[in-house]
């Protein structure tokens, strides 16, 4: 079996393509069934976010898996291969495994170390599992990926340092105020970053948000989002006087808060006033620096924090990469021992079959045995079987993890004459897969096809 990843992300594909190739949550179960119905696809998971679409598949042949996964993308989104192939990356085997772990840990995200992707990978796997299109390999691989992602978040600081201007402003505020609970935020202007900063402060517990904007209607629109109060700019001085934190992001061509305005507003204020000036040109006169209990930070101060934090995240990413390498090794070990499981199961079944037939023979020859005597004999004959098998099973597990794995398994099967048992198990497994595919095919047939029904996000 081969593990293959086909997909694209924000690094390889423009937004025009990404927004056309999205699998919504509602469409996902049907899309998974259609992917699994492709020739050679045994298991599959689809990870679809605003920044990536990735199909993870288990296929019995590499070429077949690649070809028919592309065919699925063509049919699912109504695009020709020429439209998406130049942006597609294909990873196979260990590369595909490492890629999944890297994605789950946030190392392949637009913002290094962001944690949302871990939840998205987990939801993608659960959806595939509920649809019945995962099996032994992906059940193990994706559980391992999610566990690793949680470990990276818990054991490194990759997500601890703010890497956006808005979050950096909040982090800076936390150094000044132990809590935002009883604080009043004054938002000047309705710029996106300023509003986002105010939102973070509000979410962190700020008591009140006052919004001043050139147009009162816009101020009222923004204030509603925080259950805040909109005011005209003419009330600037009294609003500063009430505020603990001022976030300014207007589009004014020059400073809207001069030193004189600030002196009038703060008077003999004893409590600190935290000023965040995100605007360019700056909204707040830099001469305000040096005023008692007034702390002003502009966009360059915040960018410097973001830059420093990004470097810290890069350092933490190196720790995460080491954890990913270790986890890849563990999964490969698990893969190597996976082939030995059917052999061990076959040997146990054969041994217990012999033990059971022996017990029946004993009971026929000794018809006067009591129930207690039968239980004792049954227990001890099973014990003999288990003790005899213990060392061979330990040895074959050890050999299965070496480069001599295939030769060792072949010899083991030959020595214990397990060919018939393994062939019977193989037939049963094949029948089970055919039943699952038939059920999925029937379900897919009953659903409307989505080919050419392209989802375009606004």
Secondary structure, 3 states (H helix, E strand, C coil): CEEEEEEEECCCCCHHHHCCCCCCHHHHHHHHHHHHCCCCEEEEEEEECCCEEEEEEEECCHHHHHHHHHHHHHHHHCCCHHHHHHHCEEEECHHHHHHHHHHHCCCCCCCCCCCHHHHHHHHHHHHHHHHCCCCHHHHHHHHHHHHHHHHHHHHCCCCCCCCCHHHHHHHHHHHHCCCCCCCEEEEECCCHHHHHHHHHHHHCCCCEEEEECCCHHHHHHHHHHCCCEEECHHHHHHHHHHCCEEEECCCCCCCCECHHHHHHHHCCCCCCEEEEECCCCCCECHHHCCCCCEEEEEHHHHHHHHHHHHHHHHHHHHHHHHHHHHHHHHHHHHHHHHHHHHHHHHHHHHHHHHHHHHHHHHHHHCCCCCHHHHHHHHHHHHHHHHHHHHHHHHHHHHHHCCCCHHHHHHHHHHHCCCHHHHHHHHHHHHHHHHHHHHHHHHHHHHCCCCCCCCCCCC
